[in-house]
């Protein structure tokens, strides 16, 4: 059995290769039962299985909010990859890094279909652990030259901007300006792509702030009680999701406007299965008017695709 640390998982996964692998997996499909939620005395245990004829994978995630008092991460994850023919263990991978990389690349896959091809300005709302991965992936999928970062704690946004000012241009072989911003409304209006990765329960992107041609990427707010956009943003946009089964039940950005009648299920144009299979279209070439909105809540299919690629390349 192989064991891949967070650093080894990170080093093995190339963003574009992972986007390609995710696209292939969404096109082919795999078995993905509903994730298991188990309440524990001090936290939650999540089990996320997926399998094909080739491999079986399961991610185990623990969420212990009290870990902050122990100077430990609140969310920890492990991923086990098994041989689909024999059930033997192939590898044990760091699930936290695997989740960050596959989540960012799922947004990158959506951006391939939905973001304007000429997008040069990116706004990142949220300055947490996922933010640098999302920024890097969007900058690889589109010719981003300006990145603005907004965070609830300005000092966190400023620290991330300083870090990426040096590392991001080097990874892209082109100049990129990275700065922290405090005026979220103005930053939304200026951006071509707005990516959000927060745990907000109140909208951070308002529909009245949006302009024609933008792409909105909503990655946080993964429960029905959370949301990063308001009803008007969803009403104005062409709406896409990673999976209908997940986003229509779990993500508050879709669940809440469905409940209050702002949209209905037919207003969700496609998920990544339908886009990858050519059953629905994303942004058409030359479309400079549409606002596109992508809501991601994650799926075990993405974990399996990323784990297979990491083991192959490590």
N, C-alpha and C positions, 0 to 999 in steps of 0.2 A: 504493500500500500504506500502510495506517495502522500507526502504532506506538504502543502504549499502555504507559506506564511502570507501575511498581508503584502509584504514587499515583493514576494515572488509572484503573487497574483497580479499585482500592479505592473510589474515588469514584463509579465508574459502577454498582457493584453494591449494590443494596438487599437486605437479608437476606430479607425476606418475598417479594420478587419473585423472588429466586434460588431459594428453597425451592419456590415455585410452578412455576418453570421446570424444576427438577429433577424434580418430580412429573410434569409433563407429558412429559418425556423418558423417564422410567422407564415411563410408561404406553404411550408410542408405540414405544419401543425404537429402537436403532440398531446398526450393525455395530461390534463392539468386539473385534478380534483380541487374542490374548494379548499382554501387554506383552513387549518384547524386553529381555533382560538381556545386556550385553556387558562382560566383564572388561577393564579397562585396566591398564597398568602401575602406576598409583597410585590407581586408583579404579574406578568403575563408570559405564557409560552405559546409561540406560534410555530406551526409545522406546515411547510409548503412543499408538497411532492409534485413531481412531473416525470414522465417517462416516454421513451420511444423504444423500438425494438433493440436499439443499440445500447442505451444507457438508462438507468434509473437515477434520479437525483432527489435529494430532500434537503431543504434548508431548515435549520433549527435556529429560531431567534428568541431571545429573552429580552423583555422590557422591564427593567427595575428602576422606576423613577427615583428611588431612594439612594441609588448608587452615587449620586452627586456628592452626598455627604461622606462617602468613602473614597472620594477622588477616583471613581471608576466610571466608565461610560455607562449611560443608562440603557443603551441598546447594544447587545452583543450577538454575533451570528456565526454559525459554522455551516459548512456545506459538505455533504457526503455524496460522492459519485460512485455508483455501483455498475457493474457489468450487467447489461440487460438480458444476457443469455444465461448467466450462471448465478447472478446475485452477489458475486464476490465484490469486495470493496476495491475500487480502483484508486480513489484519492480522497483525502480530507483537506478542504480548502478553507481559508479565512473567509467567512461569509459576509463580514462587514465590508471589506474592500470589494468583494465580488458584487455586492449590492450597489455600492456607489458607482462602480464602473458600468454595470449593465443598465442602471437607471439613467445615467447621463447619455449613454449610447442609444437607449430607446427614444429619448428626446431628439437625439441626432438623426435617427431614422425618420421620425415624424417630420423633422425640419427639412429633410431631403424632399419630401412630398409637399410640404406646406409653406415653408418660409420663402419669401421673395429671393430670387436668385442673386439679385444685386445688393442684398442686405449688407450694410457695412457697420451699423451701430447696434450694439447689444446692451440691454439693461438687465443686470442681475439683481433681483430682489431677494435678499437673504444672503448672509455672509458666513453660513455654517460649513460643515464638512463636505457637503455635496456641491457647493457653489463653484469651487475651482474646476471640478470635473465638468460641470455643465458649461462653464465659460469656454474651456478648452475645446470641448466637442463642438459647440456651436461655431467656434472660430475655425474649425477644420472643415465643417460642412458648408459654410458660407464665408465670403471674403471680408470678415469682420476686421475693422481697423480702429474702432473706438468702443471701449467697454466702460460702462458706468456701473457702479455697485452701490446699492442702497441697503442699509441694515438698520434694525431698530436701535442697535448700539453703534453709533457713528464710528467709534474707535475700532470696532471689528471690521467694518467696511474699509476703513483707512488702512488697517494692517493687511488685509487681503489685497487691496489695490497695490500697496508697496511690494508685496511678494510677487504678484503677477506682472507687475511692470518690468521685472527682470526676466522671469521665467517664460511668460507667454510668447513674447516675440521670438525668443530663441527656439521654441518648439514649432513655430509656424514659418520661420524664415521670411518674415515680413514685419514691418513696423506696426505696432499696435499701442495705442494710448489707453492706459487704464487709470481710472480716477474714482474716488468715492464721491457720492452726491448725497445731499440732504433733502432736496426738493423732489419728492417722488412724483408728483403730478407733472412737473416740467420734464423730468427724465423719461416718463412714460411717453409723453408726446413726441420727444426727440428720437426715440428708439425705433429701429426696424424690427427687432426681435426683443420681446420681453419674456424673460425666464424667471420663474418664481420657485423657490424651495424653502418654505417656511412651515411653521405649525400654527398659522394664524387662524383665528375663528372669526375675524372680521375682514372684509374685502380690502385688498391692497391695490388692486387694479380696477378702476372704475370705467364703465363703458363710455361715459362722457369724455374721458381723457383720451380715448383711442382715436386714431385717424386711419383713413383708408390705407390698405396695403400692408398693415402690420401682421406679425405672427406672435401669438401669445402661447407660452409654454408653461403649463401649470403642473408642477411636480410634487409640491408639498400637499398639505391639507388632505390627508389620506383617509379621514373618517367623515361620516355624514355631517358631523357637527362643525367641521372645519371648512374654511373656504378662503381663496386668494383673489377671487374676482366677484363682482356684483352681478345681479340679474341682468342689468343692461349690457354688460360686456358679453355675456353669453347670448343674449337676444340679438345683438348686432353681428355676431361672428358666425362663420361657418364652423360648426363644432365637430371635432374628431376626438377619438379616445384610443387608449392602448387596447383595451378589450371591453366590449359591451358588457359582458358578464360582471366585470369588476367595477368599472367606472360608473355604471348606472345604479349601483347599489352601495358603493363605498365612498366615492369622492364627493364631498359636499358641494363642489363647484358645479356638479351635474345634478346630484340628488336634490339639492334645495330648490333650484329653479324648476325641476320636474315636479316636485311636490306642490309648489305654489302656482303652477300653470304657466310660468313664463315660457317654457318650451315643453314639447312632448318628445317621446322617444324617437319619432320620425325626424326630428330636427338634428339628431346625431347622424351625420352623413356617413361616417365610416369608422371602423377601427383598423388597427394595424394589420389584422388578417386580411381584410378586404382591400386595403391599399397594396399590400405585398402581392396579392393574387390578381391585381388588376380589375377587381370587381367594382371598385369605385375610384374616382379620380381625386387628386388633391388640388393644389393650386395649378392652374393651367399656365403655360408659358405666356408671358406678356400681361398676365393679370396683375395690375397694379392697384386695383380697387378693393379687393376682398380683404376682410379681416379674418384670419384663421385662428382658431383656438384649439389647442391640444391638451387634453387632461389625461395624466398618467397616474395610475395607482399601483402599478407593478403586477407582474404575473410570474408564476414559477417557470413558465416557458423561457423567460429571459435568463433566469438563473441557470437553467440547464444548458442553454446555448453558450453562456459565458464560461461555465465550468468546463465544458468540453473543450472549448478553445484554449483556455488557460492551461489545461493539462497537456494539450497537444504542443503548445509553444514553450512551456516552461523547461 
